[in-house]
């Protein structure tokens, strides 16, 4: 009589060894069992394994990214988009406000044009400090605490600016505004971490429409308020989106990706249930697990960025947050350095083209002097207000370009294409012989292409880093963008005003070419890829249909 073959026993997903020996599946034998066996010793004992039923089947497992893909884009994502849109709107309003605040300071405190330019400089300096700081806080304590802190700092700086009694106080409060605005990329990261993989690039590009909305709102408010009221009232009204944003933080949940990476699985499950209820789609069957890429130990273990142990490395390991060190780890160093270079290039080109447009047009009316109203607000004609209002809509074509190419061509190809287009359209501006109409069209196209590349870069940066360092990656990249924004006036304003237009445009072309080369040197393409895409070894995931 032949032995019955042992059925195949499914492996578990926890990595524990599975004993497939049939006898190990039998209950332990007692003394009475042995006596019974001896009584029938003529027959060989044949072990009959227990039937393997569903109880031996390991549970299915899924990641947060799989659950978001299964539930798709729905009402919950629309809510998060509106929430993040408030941050983008507030950011745009505070930046557009500088166009009116500078002349107001000349009227109120009698400062010169050089001092007026300090307003923009201190805001950018604050953003350089705030962006990596809020990013590190977001990666260590969560998205919501960082957003609450940054919004509160921006609000305090905005209200303080409205009450400032001296130009020095104004500079301090605008610096505080800049520090607070440095936290805006955290909101961007929050939106990324609630999006399904499909059409993620297009959905992220839509956020930039809120920048246009904020710029248009601020221009409209200035048009309404300044001719009849004080610039202080304009500053107070400009903080309205910040109040709404802070209130909304109460009802917006923590990022599910962050909750998982921080080991707060119950919180993550509850958030996913909220998404499921809002979108009307069920969760995948099985158990929620963390993906290997978002695991916190990976940051510490792989942070090796200076080769052998050195004093510098020991100092950085002791004083620099883990998330920052991870950006320069073996895994991320090349990508981080290239992305920072591209951030500098995109900001230099975008802000440079904006300033170049203003500089070339203002030089034609250089004799015009600033006029002040009795309330110390600057006087602008209706035509000038209209020009500012409609110029605030100039980024819309850039958003549409980004939406059209980002998921079709891919992130790297789209960035390279739009950066190259920026160079092509900027080139004719070097020649004084071209007509004003052709020049303005070229600058408009260049501005749209530069804004499109900036938009795509934000998407790419949010996708390349794992959850535990995503906000830090966006924050540090944003700091390099501020450096580009601070550097560009030297070329877009100073060189042009001193008659070196060709040299200025040549430098723009060099920056564009370097940015294109850096983009093409990237080894990663994130189109359609899940966040934290590296699967945890030994874990099989539920199929998402």
Secondary structure by P-SEA (a helix, b strand, c coil): cccccccbbbbbccccccccccccccccccaaaaaaaaaaccccbbbbccccccccccbbbbcaaaaaaaacccaaaaaaaaaaaaaaaaaaaaaaaaaaaaaaaaaaccccccccaaaaaaaaaaaaaaaaaaaaaaacccaaaaaaaaaaaaaaaaaaaaacccaaaaaaaaaaaaaaacaaaaaaaaaaaaccccaaaaaaaacaaaaaaaaaaaaaaaacccccccaaaaaaaaaaaaaaaaaacccccccaaaaaaacaaaaaaaaaaaaaaaaccccccbbbbbcccccaaaaaaaccccccccaaaaaaaccccaaaaaaaccccaaaaaaaaaaaaaaaaaaaaaaaaaaaaaaaaaccbbbbbcccccccccaaaaaaaaaaaacaaaaaaaaaaccccccaaaaaaaaaaaaaaaacccccccccaaaaaaaaaaaaaaaaaaaaaaaaaaacccccccaaaaaaaaaaaaaaaaaaccccccccccccaaaaaaaaaaaaaaaaaaaaaacccccccccccccccccccccccc
